[in-house]
């Protein structure tokens, strides 16, 4: 299963707006994506409740996993999104 490590770019971490943007991207992704501090703790990135329950802070490193057709593309797109400061986006 492909994995990717990324450092969260939003200063407040994955709360409210950044979490919503992640969930929207994961929902549109061509393969199911999971996120967590470790692979064992990973939750579906399509669930805003699950994502926010992780309590991931800004600057923290997370692991993204995906499986199936389009997994590498999904990971690249979501890693690029999460590395940005999503709090300052309009």
C-alpha positions as CSV (number, residue, x, y, z in Angstrom):
1,X,0.0,0.0,0.0
2,X,1.5,3.4,-1.0
3,X,2.2,5.8,1.8
4,X,3.4,9.4,2.0
5,X,4.6,11.5,5.0
6,X,3.7,15.1,5.1
7,X,4.1,18.0,7.6
8,X,0.9,19.9,8.3
9,X,1.3,23.5,7.0
10,X,-1.7,25.0,8.7
11,X,-0.6,26.6,12.0
12,X,-3.7,25.5,13.8
13,X,-3.5,21.9,12.5
14,X,-6.4,20.0,11.1
15,X,-9.3,21.8,12.6
16,X,-12.4,23.3,11.0
17,X,-11.4,24.8,7.6
18,X,-8.2,22.7,6.9
19,X,-10.1,19.5,7.9
20,X,-13.0,20.4,5.6
21,X,-10.6,21.0,2.7
22,X,-8.9,17.7,3.4
23,X,-12.2,15.8,3.5
24,X,-13.3,17.4,0.2
25,X,-10.1,16.4,-1.5
26,X,-10.2,12.9,-0.1
27,X,-13.8,12.5,-1.2
28,X,-12.8,13.5,-4.8
29,X,-9.7,11.3,-4.8
30,X,-9.6,8.4,-7.2
31,X,-8.6,6.0,-4.3
32,X,-9.6,5.7,-0.6
33,X,-7.2,7.8,1.5
34,X,-6.4,7.4,5.2
35,X,-4.5,9.7,7.6
36,X,-2.9,9.4,11.0
37,X,0.2,9.9,13.0
38,X,1.0,6.3,12.2
39,X,-0.4,3.8,9.7
40,X,-1.9,1.8,12.6
41,X,-3.8,4.9,13.9
42,X,-5.0,6.0,10.4
43,X,-8.6,7.0,9.9
44,X,-10.6,7.6,6.7
45,X,-9.7,11.0,5.3
46,X,-13.3,11.3,4.1
47,X,-14.7,11.6,7.6
48,X,-14.4,15.1,9.1
49,X,-15.2,13.8,12.6
50,X,-12.5,11.1,12.4
51,X,-9.9,13.6,11.0
52,X,-10.7,16.2,13.7
53,X,-10.6,13.5,16.5
54,X,-7.0,12.9,15.7
55,X,-6.1,16.3,17.1
56,X,-3.3,16.9,14.6
57,X,-1.4,20.1,15.3
58,X,0.3,22.5,12.9
59,X,3.9,21.4,12.0
60,X,3.1,17.8,13.0
61,X,4.1,15.0,10.6
62,X,1.3,12.6,9.4
63,X,1.2,9.5,7.3
64,X,-1.2,9.2,4.4
65,X,-2.0,5.9,2.9
66,X,-4.1,4.9,-0.2
67,X,-4.9,1.7,-2.0
68,X,-6.1,1.0,-5.5
69,X,-6.1,2.6,-8.8
70,X,-5.0,6.3,-8.6
71,X,-3.4,5.8,-5.1
72,X,-0.1,7.6,-6.0
73,X,-2.0,10.5,-7.5
74,X,-4.3,10.8,-4.6
75,X,-1.4,10.8,-2.1
76,X,0.5,13.4,-4.1
77,X,-2.5,15.8,-4.4
78,X,-3.5,15.5,-0.7
79,X,0.2,15.8,0.5
80,X,0.5,19.0,-1.5
81,X,-2.7,20.3,-0.1
82,X,-1.8,19.5,3.6
83,X,1.7,21.1,3.3
84,X,0.1,24.5,2.6
85,X,-1.2,27.0,5.2
86,X,-4.9,26.3,4.6
87,X,-6.0,28.8,7.2
88,X,-4.9,31.8,5.1
89,X,-6.5,30.6,1.9
90,X,-9.5,32.7,0.7
